[in-house]
Structure formats: structure tokens, C-alpha cells
């Protein structure tokens, strides 16, 4: 942002393209919205129990890194869920409304999930997030109800 606002003297503004590649933290989670577990349960299981989780927290410093970029509090008890639907919706918004709208949606989804604890496979929440950046809610819901983009996300 700083370079775009104040490019180096005598230099044209820098141009670049952003490409988001979907990452599935838990690729084996069922896509069914009924499945859920808290992030705390997931992390304790992942790190071999409460002791392993505490050691990983100390090494990783996620809370502190989040605070550096304005995330005051991660909701550790947020609901972890399959993220295929959210990846599909971000890609659809990118194709239909452009990268700027998709980046605004991506930031909103991060807040909704990491801070407010909302599930990333909640169709109503995803439609609201898409509508907030200018998408037609009927088209967004129709897209989510289809299999469009699924193959591309899974192959990424």
C-alpha cells in the first residue's frame, strides 16, 4: 500500500497480480455443513494432547502475529469446518466481480471466521459476504448449490 501511495521518485507505480491458491487445513473434513468441531478440539488432537498444543502455541506465536496485523483476539473455540464452499465462493467472486471485490470478501471471511467464529461452509454466511462486496445474492446462492468450480478448487 505504501509503495502504491508513494512510488519511488521517478519510478512508475508497481503493478502485480495476486493469485490465491486454495489450501485445505483439514482436507478430510466432510463437506456436509452438519459436521463441525471446535478449533480447540482440532488443535489439541493435532498436537497430541493439551501439552503438545501448549508447546506448539509457544513456538508458533499465532496470537502475537495476529495482533501485529490488527487481529486482537482469535476465537479459539470457533467452529472448524470444511472450507471447499468458501474457496469456491472467493473464486466465483474473483471471476464475476474482480480481484478487489474478492480481496474485500476474503478479509471479511477471515474476520467472520477467526474473530467471530463463523463456519466457513455456512451457505447463508457466504452469500451475505458475497452480497456485501456487490454480488447478487440469488446468483451467489445458485452458484453454491451447484458443483461449479469444485473440480478447479480441488485440483489447485
N, C-alpha and C positions, 0 to 999 in steps of 0.2 A: 504494500500500500504506500509506503514511504517513497519508494522509487517511482511509482506511478504518479504520485502527487508532486514530487520534486525530482525530475530526472536529472542526472548529472549534467552540468553545463556543457552545451554544445553537442549533446547526445540526444538522439530521438528517443521517445518513450519505448520501453521494452515491451515486446509482445510475447505471449506464450499461450499455450493451450493446456488445459487441465484435463486429464483423463482419470476418472475414478475407476478402480478395479475392485469389484466386489470381493469381500473377504468374509468367510463364514467362520466365526469364532467357534461355533458348535455345529459342524456340518451334519451331524447325525440327529439333531433335534427334529422331531416330527413337524411337518408344516401345519398341522391342524392347530387352529387358534386355541383349542381347549387345553393343549399341553402347555404347562408352564412350571417353572421352578424359580426360586429367588436367586439372584446373582450370588448372594452369600452362600447358599447351599451349593451352587455350582462351583464356586471357588474353593470352598473347604474340601469338596470332593476332589477337585482337580489337583490340589496341592497335598493330598494325602492326610487330611485332617486339620484340626484347628491350629496345631503347632506349625505345620508346613505352610498354612495360609498366612499366619502371622509373620513368619520368616520372609515369605515372598513379598508381603506388603512393605516390609522394611527395606528390602532390596530394590523394589520397583519404584517406589515413590510416586505412584499414580496420583494420589491425593494432592501432593505438593505440585506436581507438574500441571494438574488441572487448575489449581489455584493461580499458577503463573499465567494462564490464558483466560482467566475470568470465570472458571467453574468453581464456585465457592464450596459446594458440597455435592459429591457424588452420592446418589441414593444406592447404598449397598444392597438394600432389600428390594430393588427394582425387579420387575419380572423379566427373567431371561426367556427368550423365545426364538424360534426360527426367524431368520432375517431375510429370507428369499423375497417376500412380498415388499419389504421396504427397499431392497435393492432394485427390484423391478420398477417400483414407483419412481424412484430417483432417476433411473434411466429413461423412463417414459417422459417425465417432466423435462429432462435434458433434451430429448428428441422433439417434444412438442412446444416447449416454451424457451428453450435455450439454457446455456450453462449458468448464466447469472441467476435465473429462477431456481435451477436445480441446486446451486450452492446455498441460496437462501433457505430452501427446503431442507437441505442436508444439515445446516446449522440448527434449524428448528427441530428436526428429528433428534439431533444429539441432545438438545435441551430437554425435549419431551421424554427421552429415554433415560439419559444419565442423571438428570437432576429431578425430574418429576416422576420417574419410574414407570412410564407408559410402555406397553408392549410394542415391539417393532413389527408384529404381524397383525395388529388390530386394524382391520379394514376401515372402520369409521375414522380412527385417528389419522390413518394415511390419507384418506380422502380429504379430511379437514386440512391437513398440512399442504396437500397439493392445491386445494382451493385458496389457501392463504397466500400462495405465490402466483395466483392467476389462472389456475386450471379449472376447467368446467367440471363440477363435482359429478355429474352424471357420466361424463366420459371417463373420469378417473375411476369411478366405481365399476364401470363396464370393463375397463382395462384390467382391473384387479380380478374380476370374476372370470376372465379369460386365461388362457395359457400363454398369451403373447409375451415375448421377452424372456420366458422361463429358460428356454434352451440356451439363449445367449448368456444369461447370468450364470447358469450352471457351468458353462464352458469357459468362462473368464478366468 
